[in-house]
Amino acid sequence: MDAVNIFQILGTTGSLIMCASSIPQIMKTYRTKCSDSLSGSYLAILVLGMLLILSYALYRKDIVFIFGNGLSLLLTGILVVLWYRYRIKSQMSN
C-alpha cells in the first residue's frame, strides 16, 4: 500500500469521525425537543466554513473532502432545522 492510499484512508476516516461528532447533538436536540443550549451564531459560522471548504474541495476535485464536508454539511443542516424548529416552539410557549 502506497502513501497516497494510506493518507486517503486516514482522510476518509477523519471525515467520518468528524461527521459522527454531530450525531449525538442531533439526537439530544431531537429527544429533548429543546435547542436552547445551541448557539445560532455557532451554527451559522460552522455552515459558512463548511460551504467554503466544500467549494475548495469541489475545485480541487478531492473526493475525500467532498464526501466528508458534504455529509457534515447535511448533518449540520439537520441540526440547524432542529434548532430553528424548537427555538420557535420555545419562544411561543414563553
ABEGO torsion letter per residue (X at the ends): XBAAAAAAAAAAAAAAAAAAAAAAAAAAAAAAGBAAABBAAAAAAAAAAAAAAAAAAAAAGBAAAAAAAAAAAAAAAAAAAAAAAAAAAAAAAX
